Amino acid sequence: MTLFRGLSAFPLTPTDAEGHVDTEGLARFLERIQRAGADSIGLLGSTGGYAYLTREERKRAVQAAVECIGGKTPLVVGVGALRTDEAQALARDAKSAGADGLLLAPMSYVPLNEDEVFQHFVAVAEAGELPLCIYNNPSTTRFTFSDALIARLSEVSNIVAVKMPLAANDDYAGELARLRSMTPDTFTIGYSGDWGAADALLAGCDTWYSVAAGLLPVPALALTRAAQSGDAVESSRLNRAFGPLWTLFKHYGSFRVMFVIADYLGLAHVQPPRPILPLPEDAGDDIRQALEKLE
């Protein structure tokens, strides 16, 4: 099953200023990813701006995605919400629309403890009735999953994968060995944070959950396949080509940069949801130069 293996591409969700999804623009992103041959698509992840969309608009996005690429590329849908009952409803919506899997982050206002997160995930996994990936994204949720909590959740029915932040001290091999010793053999471990993807894949992780692949799937897939095959030389070459883009992702935040890339590629002229502001024009010049390195 490729649902939580290989390259998972995370596109933007284009919207107007009122937060209404541009389904035609979304289809252009999805068709680009599908043609490139990515292993899955991560709809309504952080890059997809899920936290800024209403339930109805999220339903529209999933329905449009299934109509566009359903049966062609596995579709994983983010269902994070502040309340457990809201996340359960989003999980049911995704399943009803035809999604293949779910991605869940522990959104919060009041900081959550491990028991609260565990019960939240159990409830959503039961409601969604689809394979679910734990979204460990402390940079946005301010919650970090302990190894013990990941191991505990890996025993829950339907929870089959984890999407990790980049490993401390770049020790991917050590972290993978530790987590695999605590989780079932079928449980997959992948990473986000694009600038560490090559190292994580060469260390043997199962999945690259990629921001860049949402708009640049061809070079991202080339990097993925080189690293999966153990070709460190080719992986390094391809990763160097991405280097200027990784620098901009780290400096500005990948979410903001992706809007400029979408415009540069002529795929959609959209702005990030307020209160997030568009990047200044001089940042656009840097982003265009980074893309030229990839071309």
KELUMTOR-897926 format. One line per 4 residues: their letters; for each residue x, z, y of N, C-alpha, C. Coordinates in pm, whole numbers, m for minus. Layout:
BEGIN
a	X:Z:Y:X:Z:Y:X:Z:Y ~ ... $
//
This chain:
BEGIN
mtlf	85:0:m120:0:0:0:88:0:124 ~ 64:m92:217:144:m103:338:87:m24:455 ~ m23:46:432:m93:112:543:m1:205:622 ~ 79:284:553:171:374:621:314:349:576 $
rgls	349:221:566:485:180:531:526:60:614 ~ 656:46:638:706:m70:710:689:m57:860 ~ 649:m167:923:632:m170:1068:486:m155:1105 ~ 455:m50:1181:320:m30:1233:326:m51:1383 $
afpl	256:m154:1431:263:m196:1571:149:m133:1651 ~ 184:m76:1767:88:m4:1849:64:m78:1981 ~ m46:m151:1992:m74:m226:2115:m140:m140:2222 ~ m131:m189:2345:m213:m136:2453:m360:m162:2424 $
tptd	m446:m85:2489:m589:m117:2491:m623:m159:2633 ~ m635:m288:2660:m661:m332:2798:m801:m293:2843 ~ m809:m236:2963:m937:m194:3019:m944:m231:3167 ~ m1064:m226:3221:m1079:m241:3365:m1066:m103:3431 $
aegh	m1083:m98:3561:m1061:27:3634:m1160:136:3594 ~ m1275:98:3539:m1375:195:3495:m1357:237:3350 ~ m1253:186:3285:m1228:226:3148:m1303:146:3043 ~ m1356:29:3081:m1426:m56:2984:m1325:m147:2915 $
vdte	m1329:m152:2784:m1230:m226:2706:m1250:m376:2723 ~ m1141:m446:2749:m1138:m592:2753:m1113:m640:2610 ~ m1219:m670:2539:m1206:m703:2396:m1133:m836:2375 ~ m1146:m929:2469:m1074:m1056:2455:m924:m1034:2472 $
glar	m886:m951:2569:m745:m920:2587:m689:m845:2468 ~ m767:m752:2415:m724:m679:2296:m703:m774:2179 ~ m791:m870:2164:m777:m966:2054:m647:m1045:2066 ~ m607:m1079:2188:m481:m1152:2206:m363:m1068:2156 $
fler	m365:m939:2188:m258:m851:2140:m257:m846:1987 ~ m374:m827:1930:m385:m808:1785:m348:m935:1709 ~ m393:m1049:1759:m359:m1175:1691:m209:m1202:1695 ~ m145:m1164:1803:0:m1180:1816:72:m1096:1709 $
iqra	26:m974:1690:86:m886:1590:59:m938:1449 ~ m63:m980:1425:m100:m1029:1292:m21:m1153:1254 ~ m4:m1246:1348:72:m1367:1320:218:m1336:1289 ~ 273:m1234:1353:413:m1199:1331:435:m1140:1192 $
gads	330:m1080:1134:343:m1025:999:372:m877:993 ~ 336:m801:1096:355:m655:1091:277:m598:973 ~ 323:m485:923:262:m425:805:131:m355:836 ~ 115:m307:957:m12:m246:999:m19:m246:1150 $
igll	m138:m218:1200:m160:m205:1344:m214:m65:1371 ~ m153:3:1468:m198:135:1509:m282:125:1635 ~ m411:114:1619:m503:101:1732:m536:239:1789 ~ m544:247:1921:m581:371:1989:m483:484:1959 $
gstg	m355:449:1956:m252:552:1957:m223:590:2101 ~ m110:658:2123:m74:694:2260:m56:570:2345 ~ 8:466:2290:24:341:2363:m110:277:2392 ~ m207:301:2305:m341:249:2323:m427:331:2417 $
gyay	m370:437:2476:m441:514:2577:m569:579:2529 ~ m571:622:2403:m695:676:2346:m752:792:2426 ~ m665:875:2482:m711:995:2552:m788:963:2679 ~ m777:840:2728:m841:801:2853:m972:725:2832 $
ltre	m1014:712:2707:m1132:631:2675:m1247:718:2624 ~ m1369:677:2657:m1486:747:2605:m1505:709:2458 ~ m1590:786:2393:m1621:756:2253:m1678:615:2239 ~ m1767:576:2328:m1829:443:2318:m1726:332:2333 $
erkr	m1633:349:2425:m1531:245:2443:m1434:243:2325 ~ m1407:356:2268:m1322:359:2149:m1392:289:2032 ~ m1522:310:2019:m1598:239:1916:m1591:88:1939 ~ m1606:45:2063:m1600:m97:2095:m1464:m156:2059 $
avqa	m1359:m80:2088:m1224:m128:2057:m1206:m145:1906 ~ m1252:m48:1828:m1236:m58:1682:m1319:m173:1628 ~ m1441:m186:1675:m1526:m296:1627:m1464:m431:1659 ~ m1410:m444:1780:m1346:m570:1819:m1223:m597:1734 $
avec	m1147:m492:1704:m1026:m509:1624:m1060:m552:1482 ~ m1162:m490:1424:m1201:m528:1288:m1250:m672:1284 ~ m1326:m711:1385:m1373:m851:1391:m1255:m947:1402 ~ m1150:m904:1470:m1035:m991:1496:m940:m999:1378 $
iggk	m900:m884:1322:m795:m886:1219:m835:m813:1091 ~ m959:m774:1079:m1004:m704:960:m978:m787:834 ~ m916:m725:733:m884:m795:610:m756:m874:615 ~ m695:m885:733:m569:m959:749:m451:m863:761 $
tplv	m464:m764:847:m360:m663:869:m427:m526:865 ~ m376:m433:786:m436:m299:781:m443:m235:919 ~ m555:m169:946:m583:m114:1077:m592:39:1070 ~ m502:106:1140:m502:252:1151:m554:288:1290 $
vgvg	m650:379:1297:m717:410:1423:m692:555:1462 ~ m648:576:1585:m631:711:1638:m764:775:1670 ~ m782:899:1623:m911:968:1641:m893:1106:1706 ~ m785:1126:1778:m761:1254:1842:m862:1285:1950 $
alrt	m901:1412:1959:m994:1459:2062:m974:1609:2079 ~ m1017:1663:2193:m1000:1805:2219:m1081:1892:2124 ~ m1202:1850:2092:m1289:1927:2004:m1287:1869:1863 ~ m1298:1957:1766:m1298:1912:1626:m1419:1825:1597 $
deaq	m1537:1863:1647:m1655:1783:1617:m1644:1643:1679 ~ m1579:1632:1795:m1560:1500:1856:m1463:1416:1773 ~ m1356:1476:1724:m1262:1403:1640:m1328:1362:1509 ~ m1413:1447:1454:m1487:1410:1333:m1577:1290:1359 $
alar	m1646:1289:1472:m1734:1177:1505:m1654:1049:1522 ~ m1537:1057:1586:m1452:940:1603:m1402:889:1469 ~ m1371:981:1378:m1327:941:1244:m1439:868:1169 ~ m1559:919:1181:m1673:852:1116:m1698:715:1180 $
daks	m1686:708:1311:m1703:580:1380:m1602:477:1328 ~ m1476:519:1316:m1371:428:1270:m1399:379:1130 ~ m1439:470:1042:m1470:431:904:m1587:334:901 ~ m1693:365:976:m1811:279:978:m1780:139:1029 $
agad	m1686:131:1124:m1651:1:1181:m1562:m81:1088 ~ m1498:m17:990:m1415:m91:897:m1267:m64:906 ~ m1226:47:970:m1085:82:976:m1032:114:836 ~ m901:100:820:m839:127:690:m778:266:682 $
glll	m742:324:796:m681:456:798:m697:520:933 ~ m659:647:940:m675:726:1061:m542:789:1103 ~ m530:813:1232:m415:880:1290:m468:992:1378 ~ m418:1115:1356:m475:1229:1427:m366:1313:1490 $
apms	m377:1332:1621:m291:1422:1696:m371:1545:1736 ~ m307:1663:1741:m379:1785:1780:m386:1800:1931 ~ m476:1728:1994:m495:1741:2138:m544:1882:2171 ~ m504:1932:2288:m549:2066:2325:m538:2087:2476 $
yvpl	m611:2184:2524:m591:2240:2658:m536:2381:2640 ~ m609:2464:2567:m555:2593:2524:m456:2565:2410 ~ m333:2614:2418:m234:2589:2312:m287:2634:2176 ~ m264:2551:2075:m314:2578:1941:m209:2648:1856 $
nede	m257:2731:1761:m166:2787:1663:m177:2709:1532 ~ m93:2739:1436:m86:2659:1314:m215:2664:1232 ~ m280:2779:1224:m405:2787:1148:m513:2703:1213 ~ m516:2701:1345:m616:2619:1415:m592:2471:1389 $
vfqh	m467:2429:1394:m435:2289:1368:m467:2253:1223 ~ m434:2342:1131:m463:2315:990:m613:2294:969 ~ m694:2386:1019:m839:2373:1000:m894:2248:1068 ~ m840:2215:1184:m881:2094:1255:m856:1970:1170 $
fvav	m736:1961:1112:m701:1845:1033:m783:1837:904 ~ m808:1949:841:m890:1949:720:m1030:1897:751 ~ m1087:1943:860:m1222:1902:896:m1231:1753:926 ~ m1134:1701:1000:m1137:1559:1035:m1108:1472:913 $
aeag	m1015:1514:829:m985:1437:707:m1107:1429:617 ~ m1180:1537:606:m1302:1536:524:m1409:1447:585 ~ m1423:1450:716:m1526:1370:783:m1494:1221:776 ~ m1367:1186:793:m1330:1045:800:m1329:974:667 $
elpl	m1296:1046:561:m1295:989:426:m1205:867:414 ~ m1098:865:495:m999:757:491:m860:820:485 ~ m759:746:438:m623:799:443:m586:832:587 ~ m527:951:606:m501:1000:741:m354:1034:757 $
ciyn	m300:997:873:m161:1025:909:m157:1135:1015 ~ m74:1235:991:m50:1341:1089:32:1283:1204 ~ m13:1305:1325:60:1255:1442:132:1373:1507 ~ 259:1386:1477:342:1494:1531:408:1442:1658 $
npst	345:1469:1772:389:1412:1899:398:1521:2005 ~ 497:1610:1993:503:1724:2085:522:1687:2231 ~ 575:1568:2260:596:1530:2400:465:1515:2476 ~ 356:1484:2405:225:1473:2471:132:1588:2437 $
trft	135:1637:2314:41:1742:2274:94:1882:2299 ~ 227:1895:2316:293:2025:2331:279:2112:2206 ~ 249:2049:2094:244:2120:1966:343:2053:1871 ~ 428:2133:1810:525:2083:1714:490:2132:1575 $
fsda	474:2039:1483:444:2074:1345:569:2132:1278 ~ 555:2248:1219:664:2302:1139:669:2229:1006 ~ 784:2236:939:793:2178:805:688:2239:713 ~ 669:2369:726:574:2437:639:432:2387:661 $
liar	395:2360:787:260:2311:814:242:2169:761 ~ 343:2085:778:335:1949:722:319:1956:570 ~ 396:2042:506:385:2057:360:246:2105:321 ~ 193:2199:395:58:2251:364:m47:2142:381 $
lsev	m36:2064:488:m133:1957:512:m119:1844:410 ~ 1:1821:360:22:1712:265:m53:1734:134 ~ m97:1856:109:m174:1886:m12:m324:1867:10 ~ m365:1839:132:m507:1820:164:m550:1679:126 $
sniv	m665:1668:66:m718:1537:28:m727:1446:151 ~ m682:1323:136:m684:1217:237:m567:1224:335 ~ m495:1335:345:m380:1342:437:m257:1294:360 ~ m207:1176:398:m110:1106:313:19:1067:384 $
avkm	34:1099:513:150:1051:588:172:1137:711 ~ 293:1128:765:322:1192:893:401:1097:981 ~ 368:1097:1107:438:1021:1210:519:1121:1292 ~ 651:1118:1275:739:1221:1331:802:1175:1463 $
plaa	837:1271:1549:924:1238:1663:1066:1222:1613 ~ 1154:1172:1698:1292:1150:1655:1358:1281:1612 ~ 1441:1271:1510:1500:1390:1448:1601:1456:1541 ~ 1606:1586:1537:1705:1660:1614:1845:1623:1568 $
nddy	1933:1599:1665:2072:1562:1636:2083:1434:1552 ~ 1978:1352:1556:1975:1225:1482:1996:1245:1331 ~ 1961:1361:1280:1980:1389:1138:1858:1345:1058 ~ 1838:1214:1051:1722:1161:979:1734:1185:829 $
agel	1852:1163:774:1870:1182:630:1839:1325:590 ~ 1889:1420:668:1863:1560:637:1717:1596:649 ~ 1653:1550:757:1512:1582:776:1426:1517:668 ~ 1455:1393:634:1379:1325:529:1394:1398:396 $
arlr	1516:1436:362:1538:1506:235:1461:1638:233 ~ 1463:1708:345:1395:1838:352:1244:1821:338 ~ 1186:1726:412:1041:1707:406:997:1652:270 ~ 1077:1564:213:1039:1508:83:1046:1611:m29 $
smtp	1128:1711:m11:1135:1817:m112:1012:1907:m107 ~ 935:1896:2:822:1986:24:687:1916:13 ~ 686:1783:m1:562:1705:1:551:1617:m123 ~ 431:1571:m156:414:1485:m274:493:1355:m262 $
dtft	526:1296:m378:602:1171:m379:530:1059:m306 ~ 398:1063:m305:320:957:m241:305:976:m91 ~ 348:1088:m39:335:1119:103:445:1047:180 ~ 408:968:282:507:888:354:547:954:485 $
igys	673:930:523:730:991:643:786:879:731 ~ 732:869:851:778:767:946:810:828:1080 ~ 863:744:1168:909:792:1299:859:704:1412 ~ 835:769:1527:815:699:1653:935:732:1742 $
gdwg	935:678:1865:1055:687:1947:1141:567:1914 ~ 1110:454:1976:1163:325:1930:1315:319:1925 ~ 1382:387:2017:1528:376:2024:1598:442:1905 ~ 1525:521:1827:1584:580:1707:1540:513:1579 $
aada	1459:408:1590:1399:348:1471:1501:292:1374 ~ 1601:223:1424:1701:162:1335:1770:268:1251 ~ 1811:377:1314:1877:484:1240:1783:548:1139 ~ 1658:568:1179:1561:630:1088:1534:541:966 $
llag	1519:412:989:1495:319:879:1616:308:787 ~ 1735:303:845:1856:296:762:1872:424:680 ~ 1822:535:731:1829:661:657:1724:669:547 ~ 1630:573:546:1534:567:437:1394:612:469 $
cdtw	1357:621:598:1219:658:628:1125:546:584 ~ 998:580:572:901:484:520:844:391:626 ~ 841:437:751:764:364:852:827:375:989 ~ 821:264:1063:849:269:1206:718:249:1279 $
ysva	671:353:1348:551:346:1431:596:303:1569 ~ 579:175:1600:651:113:1711:564:80:1830 ~ 609:126:1947:549:85:2074:582:m62:2102 ~ 710:m96:2095:754:m231:2132:684:m337:2049 $
agll	660:m308:1922:597:m407:1835:455:m442:1877 ~ 395:m357:1961:261:m388:2010:256:m513:2095 ~ 370:m550:2158:377:m672:2237:493:m762:2196 ~ 590:m707:2125:709:m782:2083:726:m770:1932 $
pvpa	627:m815:1857:630:m790:1712:737:m867:1638 ~ 775:m985:1684:872:m1065:1609:1010:m999:1607 ~ 1069:m964:1721:1199:m897:1714:1191:m758:1651 ~ 1079:m689:1670:1064:m557:1608:1059:m570:1456 $
lalt	993:m673:1407:985:m693:1262:1121:m733:1206 ~ 1195:m813:1281:1330:m850:1236:1418:m727:1222 ~ 1411:m636:1319:1487:m513:1313:1442:m427:1194 ~ 1313:m420:1174:1260:m341:1062:1311:m393:929 $
raaq	1299:m523:908:1338:m579:778:1490:m567:754 ~ 1569:m585:859:1713:m569:843:1748:m427:802 ~ 1687:m330:868:1715:m190:835:1661:m153:698 ~ 1543:m202:664:1486:m172:533:1575:m225:420 $
sgda	1641:m337:446:1728:m396:343:1865:m329:339 ~ 1890:m236:430:2018:m167:433:2128:m242:505 ~ 2092:m346:582:2191:m427:653:2224:m359:786 ~ 2322:m270:784:2355:m193:903:2411:m280:1014 $
vess	2485:m385:978:2546:m472:1079:2438:m548:1156 ~ 2346:m609:1083:2240:m684:1149:2145:m590:1225 ~ 2118:m475:1168:2034:m377:1237:2096:m336:1370 ~ 2226:m313:1369:2296:m274:1491:2291:m385:1594 $
rlnr	2309:m508:1550:2305:m622:1643:2168:m633:1709 ~ 2064:m625:1627:1929:m637:1680:1894:m518:1770 ~ 1939:m400:1731:1911:m282:1812:1981:m288:1947 ~ 2101:m345:1951:2172:m363:2079:2094:m455:2171 $
afgp	2033:m559:2114:1952:m649:2197:1835:m575:2260 ~ 1780:m478:2188:1671:m396:2239:1720:m289:2338 ~ 1852:m265:2341:1908:m154:2416:1858:m140:2559 ~ 1860:m246:2641:1810:m232:2779:1663:m189:2785 $
lwtl	1584:m237:2689:1444:m197:2686:1431:m49:2648 ~ 1510:m6:2550:1505:137:2513:1541:224:2633 ~ 1639:182:2712:1678:259:2831:1561:272:2927 ~ 1488:163:2946:1373:166:3036:1259:249:2979 $
fkhy	1238:243:2847:1137:328:2783:1167:475:2812 ~ 1294:513:2796:1330:653:2817:1319:693:2964 ~ 1349:600:3053:1349:633:3196:1208:640:3253 ~ 1125:540:3224:993:531:3285:880:581:3194 $
gsfr	906:588:3064:799:613:2968:751:480:2914 ~ 746:467:2782:714:338:2722:574:290:2759 ~ 479:384:2777:342:346:2811:339:265:2940 ~ 407:312:3043:407:242:3171:476:106:3159 $
vmfv	586:103:3085:662:m22:3073:580:m130:3003 ~ 498:m92:2908:423:m191:2830:325:m270:2917 ~ 273:m209:3021:181:m282:3108:254:m394:3182 ~ 377:m369:3220:456:m472:3287:489:m584:3189 $
iady	522:m549:3066:553:m650:2966:432:m738:2938 ~ 314:m678:2926:192:m756:2900:169:m858:3009 ~ 194:m820:3134:177:m911:3246:284:m1020:3242 ~ 408:m981:3216:519:m1077:3212:496:m1183:3105 $
lgla	442:m1142:2991:417:m1236:2881:290:m1318:2901 ~ 214:m1287:3005:92:m1361:3032:m22:m1329:2937 ~ m16:m1211:2874:m119:m1173:2777:m234:m1099:2842 ~ m207:m1023:2946:m312:m949:3016:m255:m896:3147 $
hvqp	m333:m903:3251:m295:m843:3378:m380:m718:3395 ~ m329:m606:3346:m404:m481:3348:m317:m370:3405 ~ m383:m268:3455:m314:m154:3514:m333:m33:3423 ~ m238:60:3424:m258:183:3346:m376:262:3402 $
prpi	m438:345:3319:m552:425:3367:m505:531:3466 ~ m578:546:3576:m545:651:3672:m568:787:3609 ~ m483:885:3636:m393:893:3751:m255:829:3731 ~ m231:763:3618:m101:698:3597:m93:576:3688 $
lplp	17:564:3760:34:456:3857:120:344:3799 ~ 99:222:3844:186:112:3802:329:136:3845 ~ 423:77:3774:563:90:3810:594:8:3936 ~ 695:45:4012:733:m31:4131:789:m167:4093 $
edag	792:m258:4191:835:m394:4164:978:m402:4114 ~ 1067:m317:4164:1205:m325:4119:1218:m289:3971 ~ 1127:m206:3920:1125:m176:3777:1087:m302:3699 ~ 997:m381:3755:958:m505:3690:1075:m600:3673 $
ddir	1162:m605:3772:1281:m690:3761:1370:m645:3646 ~ 1387:m513:3632:1469:m459:3524:1406:m489:3387 ~ 1275:m478:3380:1206:m504:3253:1216:m651:3215 ~ 1202:m738:3312:1218:m882:3281:1358:m913:3231 $
qale	1459:m854:3290:1595:m876:3245:1615:m822:3102 ~ 1551:m709:3071:1560:m655:2935:1497:m749:2835 ~ 1385:m809:2871:1319:m903:2781:1400:m1029:2760 ~ 1471:m1071:2864:1557:m1189:2850:1667:m1163:2747 $
kle	1714:m1040:2735:1815:m1007:2634:1758:m1029:2494 ~ 1630:m1000:2477:1567:m1019:2347:1541:m1166:2319 ~ 1509:m1242:2421:1480:m1383:2402:1605:m1460:2362 $
//
